[in-house]
Amino acid sequence: MPERRKDSRAYGIYDNILVLTDIEVHAKRDQATLMTFGPKKVQVFTSGAAAIDYLSDHEVDLIFCDSSLSDMTGVKFVQTINNNMSGRPLPIIMVTLENKKNHVLDSIAAGCIGYILRPYSLDTFEKYLILARQLRNYSEIEEMELQEAKDMVKRGDFDEAIESFEELISSQDEAQKYYDLGCQFLAQTKYGKAIVSFKKAVKINDLFAEAYLGLAEAYKGKGNVESFKTYLKKAAEVHAQFDRLEETRALFIEILKYESETPNPFNTLGVNLRKQGDYPGAIHAYRQALHLTPDDENIHFNMAKALYYMNKLEEAAKEVIAALTRNPKFSEAGRLYQRIHGKPWMPPAGEIAKPRTVPEGTKESAKDLDP
């Protein structure tokens, strides 16, 4: 076994690390490897449920999780922790024999900050210990600046606050850069680097949403309603991109107080995704849009169009009928219906268009029409 290396604090690890695996040889190897880096305690759990019980009463600094536990998958454990545990996020690194791309993607989506393939070297483990520290500290300066700008708004120092928020937002292209980099690493099967890149992209975008909201409040304080609405919409768009329904809904309702013709942010996202060829992503966005404006015929039409491009004709037909039921004079929907069925749409005898339940005063959402 290699000699102990630097003090554990050099790696961002302090007192307590958990190793989760139901394979004894993996547990012994991981525990022995981690002890070479000097933590005070490394504990092994074979059960995800037992580890969750432990976490509810104890402070833990880092978790190394295998893809298989005695009572659940490693991905399920990570999802449970990130969805239900309060307090600061726990850094979790997947350590596994599983090298399939879908498992890597599931691990990223669940919230892992790293992905180590077995068998691994000591240097690989060291790299991820350093990574855990870096991701925990990532954007701390930006978060401090964000809080300072929010405090300026509370004090009424609106011009200074606007300048600070705009500085935070000026690095917006950086998020796209990290996202693109993550895609490149994923294609090269460099899974650890891919996860780091995706995590940084998400963190930057989280800051954007908060900064846009801050700008909105600052401009509202100055009495600039147009700029207030502009940045409130931008914050809603960021939340929509990250599938945050409740946050998007709250901002959408707030915007409607000032601008009744504002577009549904999820519908806008769906249109953009459809034009990029991401039909499943577009359909998901449209379904979220219907939570905000459930009887908007244009969203039903947009979803029908995405389903049609996926050759899901039966589902597309249901959505286009939903659009036409709400608006029998919807010509684009009528043409799509005829393309699917080979005959014009005729409403059933005595059929009356369903009443719309979009928020009062809201204009219809944009139709997803080809140029």
C-alpha positions in Angstrom: 0.0 0.0 0.0 1.4 3.5 -0.9 2.5 5.8 1.9 0.1 8.4 3.2 0.2 11.5 1.1 -0.6 15.1 2.0 -2.9 16.2 4.9 -6.5 15.4 4.1 -7.5 19.1 4.0 -5.3 19.5 0.9 -7.9 17.4 -0.9 -10.9 19.1 0.6 -11.7 16.1 2.9 -12.0 16.5 6.6 -13.4 14.0 9.1 -15.8 11.5 7.6 -16.0 9.7 4.2 -18.5 7.0 3.3 -17.9 4.1 0.9 -21.1 2.4 -0.4 -20.8 -1.0 -2.1 -22.2 -4.5 -1.6 -19.1 -6.2 -3.0 -16.6 -7.0 -0.2 -13.4 -6.8 -2.3 -14.5 -3.4 -3.6 -15.1 -2.1 -0.1 -11.7 -3.2 1.2 -9.9 -1.7 -1.8 -11.8 1.6 -1.6 -11.4 1.9 2.1 -7.6 1.1 2.0 -7.1 3.6 -0.8 -8.9 6.4 0.9 -7.0 5.9 4.2 -3.7 6.7 2.4 -4.9 10.3 2.1 -5.4 10.8 5.8 -9.1 11.2 6.6 -10.0 10.6 10.2 -12.7 8.1 9.3 -13.8 6.0 6.3 -17.0 3.9 6.8 -18.4 1.2 4.6 -22.1 0.7 4.0 -23.6 -2.1 1.9 -27.1 -0.8 2.1 -28.3 2.5 0.7 -31.1 2.8 3.2 -28.6 2.3 6.1 -26.4 5.0 4.7 -29.4 7.4 4.3 -30.3 6.8 8.0 -26.7 7.5 9.0 -26.6 10.7 6.9 -29.7 12.1 8.7 -27.8 12.2 12.0 -24.2 12.6 11.0 -22.0 15.1 9.1 -20.3 13.5 6.1 -17.8 15.2 3.8 -17.7 12.9 0.8 -19.3 9.7 -0.5 -17.9 7.1 -2.9 -20.7 5.0 -4.2 -20.6 1.8 -6.3 -23.3 1.2 -9.0 -24.7 -1.8 -7.0 -25.9 -1.8 -3.4 -27.7 -4.5 -1.5 -31.1 -2.8 -1.6 -30.9 -0.3 -4.5 -28.7 0.9 -7.4 -26.1 3.5 -6.9 -27.9 5.9 -9.2 -31.1 5.5 -7.1 -29.1 6.2 -3.9 -27.7 9.4 -5.4 -31.1 10.5 -6.6 -32.6 9.9 -3.2 -29.9 11.9 -1.4 -30.1 14.9 -3.8 -33.9 15.0 -3.8 -34.6 14.5 -0.1 -31.6 15.5 2.0 -31.6 19.1 3.3 -28.6 21.2 3.9 -25.5 21.6 1.7 -25.2 19.3 -1.3 -23.1 16.2 -0.6 -20.3 15.5 -3.1 -20.9 11.9 -4.4 -18.5 10.1 -6.8 -19.5 6.9 -8.6 -16.9 4.2 -8.4 -17.9 1.3 -10.7 -17.2 -1.4 -13.2 -20.1 0.0 -15.3 -18.7 1.8 -18.4 -21.9 2.1 -20.5 -22.7 5.7 -21.7 -26.3 5.6 -20.4 -25.1 4.7 -16.9 -22.7 7.7 -17.0 -25.5 10.0 -18.2 -27.9 8.7 -15.5 -25.1 9.3 -12.9 -24.7 12.9 -14.1 -28.4 13.5 -14.0 -28.7 12.1 -10.5 -26.0 14.5 -9.3 -22.7 12.7 -9.1 -19.7 15.0 -9.3 -17.3 12.3 -10.6 -17.1 8.9 -12.2 -14.3 6.4 -11.6 -14.0 3.2 -13.5 -12.6 0.1 -11.8 -9.8 -0.9 -11.7 -8.4 2.5 -10.8 -5.0 3.8 -9.9 -4.1 5.8 -6.8 -3.5 8.8 -8.9 -7.0 8.6 -10.2 -8.4 8.6 -6.7 -6.2 11.6 -5.8 -7.4 13.5 -8.8 -11.0 13.1 -7.7 -10.3 14.0 -4.1 -8.9 17.3 -5.5 -11.9 17.6 -7.7 -14.3 17.3 -4.8 -12.7 20.3 -3.2 -12.6 22.3 -6.4 -16.3 21.8 -7.1 -17.3 22.5 -3.5 -15.4 25.9 -3.7 -16.4 26.6 -7.3 -18.0 30.0 -7.8 -17.7 30.9 -4.1 -16.4 34.3 -5.1 -19.3 34.8 -7.6 -21.8 33.8 -4.9 -20.3 36.3 -2.5 -20.6 39.0 -5.2 -24.2 37.9 -5.8 -25.1 38.3 -2.1 -23.3 41.7 -2.0 -25.3 42.9 -5.0 -28.6 41.7 -3.4 -27.7 43.6 -0.2 -27.2 46.7 -2.4 -30.7 46.4 -3.7 -32.0 46.2 -0.1 -30.1 49.3 0.8 -31.5 51.1 -2.3 -28.1 51.4 -4.0 -29.7 50.4 -7.4 -27.0 51.7 -9.8 -24.2 49.9 -8.0 -26.3 46.7 -7.7 -27.0 46.8 -11.5 -23.3 47.2 -12.3 -22.5 44.2 -10.0 -25.2 42.0 -11.5 -24.2 42.8 -15.0 -20.6 41.8 -14.3 -21.8 38.4 -13.1 -23.9 37.9 -16.2 -21.1 39.1 -18.6 -19.6 35.6 -18.4 -22.7 33.9 -19.8 -20.9 32.3 -22.8 -18.8 30.4 -20.3 -21.7 28.2 -19.4 -22.1 27.2 -23.1 -18.4 26.6 -23.3 -18.4 24.1 -20.4 -21.5 22.4 -21.8 -19.9 21.9 -25.2 -16.8 20.7 -23.5 -18.8 18.2 -21.5 -20.3 16.8 -24.7 -16.9 16.5 -26.3 -15.5 14.6 -23.3 -18.6 12.4 -23.3 -18.0 11.5 -26.9 -14.4 10.6 -26.1 -15.6 8.5 -23.1 -13.7 10.8 -20.7 -16.6 10.5 -18.2 -14.9 12.2 -15.3 -14.0 15.3 -17.3 -17.5 15.3 -18.8 -19.2 15.5 -15.4 -16.9 18.3 -14.2 -17.7 20.3 -17.3 -21.5 19.7 -17.0 -21.5 20.6 -13.3 -19.7 23.9 -14.0 -22.2 24.8 -16.7 -25.1 24.1 -14.3 -23.5 26.2 -11.6 -22.9 29.1 -13.8 -26.5 29.0 -15.0 -27.8 28.9 -11.5 -25.9 32.1 -10.9 -27.5 33.6 -14.0 -31.0 33.0 -12.8 -30.3 34.7 -9.5 -28.4 37.6 -11.1 -31.3 38.2 -13.6 -33.8 38.3 -10.7 -31.5 40.7 -8.9 -31.3 42.9 -11.9 -35.1 42.8 -12.2 -35.5 44.0 -8.6 -32.9 46.7 -9.0 -34.6 48.1 -12.1 -38.0 47.9 -10.3 -36.5 49.9 -7.5 -35.4 52.5 -10.0 -38.9 52.6 -11.5 -37.8 51.1 -14.8 -40.6 48.7 -15.5 -39.5 47.7 -19.0 -36.1 46.5 -17.8 -37.7 44.9 -14.8 -39.9 42.8 -17.1 -37.0 42.0 -19.4 -34.8 40.5 -16.7 -37.8 38.7 -15.0 -38.4 37.0 -18.4 -34.7 36.0 -18.7 -34.8 34.5 -15.2 -37.9 32.5 -16.1 -36.1 31.3 -19.3 -33.2 30.0 -17.3 -35.5 28.2 -14.9 -37.4 26.7 -17.8 -34.1 25.4 -19.3 -33.4 23.5 -16.1 -37.0 22.2 -15.9 -37.8 24.0 -12.7 -41.6 24.1 -13.0 -42.5 25.9 -9.8 -39.9 28.6 -10.1 -40.9 29.2 -13.7 -44.6 29.2 -12.8 -44.1 31.8 -10.1 -42.1 34.1 -12.4 -44.6 33.7 -15.2 -47.5 34.7 -13.0 -45.5 37.7 -11.7 -44.7 38.8 -15.3 -48.4 38.6 -16.3 -49.2 41.2 -13.7 -47.2 43.7 -15.8 -47.5 42.2 -19.4 -50.5 40.1 -20.3 -49.0 39.1 -23.7 -45.9 37.5 -22.3 -45.1 34.1 -24.0 -45.0 30.9 -22.0 -41.3 30.3 -21.3 -41.6 26.5 -21.6 -43.3 26.8 -25.0 -40.5 29.1 -26.1 -38.0 26.5 -25.0 -39.9 23.8 -26.8 -39.9 25.7 -30.0 -36.2 26.2 -29.8 -35.5 22.5 -29.0 -37.7 21.3 -31.8 -35.9 23.5 -34.3 -32.6 22.0 -33.1 -33.9 18.6 -33.8 -34.3 17.6 -30.1 -37.9 16.3 -30.4 -38.1 14.4 -27.0 -36.7 17.5 -25.2 -39.3 19.7 -27.1 -42.2 17.4 -26.1 -41.1 17.5 -22.5 -40.9 21.3 -22.6 -44.4 21.5 -24.2 -45.9 19.3 -21.5 -44.4 21.6 -18.9 -45.9 24.5 -20.8 -49.3 23.0 -20.5 -49.0 23.1 -16.7 -48.9 26.9 -17.0 -51.4 27.4 -19.8 -53.3 24.1 -20.1 -55.8 25.0 -22.8 -53.5 26.9 -25.2 -54.2 25.3 -28.6 -50.8 26.5 -29.9 -48.9 24.4 -27.4 -51.0 21.3 -28.3 -50.2 22.0 -32.0 -46.5 22.5 -31.3 -46.5 19.1 -29.4 -48.3 17.5 -32.3 -45.7 18.7 -34.7 -42.8 17.4 -32.7 -44.6 14.0 -32.3 -45.3 14.0 -36.1 -41.5 14.4 -36.8 -40.9 11.5 -34.5 -43.3 9.4 -36.5 -45.6 9.0 -33.5 -48.7 9.6 -35.6 -51.3 8.3 -33.1 -50.0 10.6 -30.3 -49.6 13.5 -32.8 -53.3 13.0 -33.9 -54.5 13.3 -30.3 -52.6 16.6 -29.8 -53.7 18.1 -33.1 -57.3 17.2 -32.3 -56.9 18.9 -28.9 -55.7 22.0 -30.7 -58.6 22.0 -33.2 -61.2 21.3 -30.5 -60.0 24.5 -28.8 -59.9 26.5 -32.0 -61.7 25.0 -35.0 -60.4 27.8 -37.2 -56.7 26.9 -36.5 -55.6 26.5 -40.1 -52.1 25.2 -39.5 -53.5 22.5 -37.2 -56.0 21.6 -39.8 -53.3 21.1 -42.4 -51.3 18.9 -40.0 -54.5 16.8 -39.3 -55.0 16.3 -43.0 -51.4 15.3 -43.5 -51.8 12.7 -40.8 -55.2 11.3 -41.8 -55.4 12.2 -45.5 -58.7 14.0 -45.0 -59.9 17.4 -43.6 -60.8 17.6 -39.9 -64.5 17.9 -39.2 -65.6 18.6 -35.6 -68.2 16.2 -34.3 -71.8 17.3 -34.7 -72.8 19.7 -32.0 -69.2 20.0 -30.8 -68.5 23.2 -29.0 -64.9 24.5 -28.6 -63.6 23.9 -25.1 -63.3 27.0 -22.9 -59.8 28.3 -22.6 -58.3 28.4 -19.1 -55.1 30.4 -19.8 -54.5 33.2 -17.4 -56.7 36.1 -18.0 -55.4 38.5 -20.6 -52.7 36.2 -21.8 -52.2 36.1 -25.6 -51.9 32.8 -27.4 -48.4 31.1 -27.3 -46.3 31.1 -30.4 -47.0 28.5 -33.0 -44.0 26.3 -34.0 -44.1 27.0 -37.7 -41.3 26.3 -40.1 -39.7 29.4 -41.8 
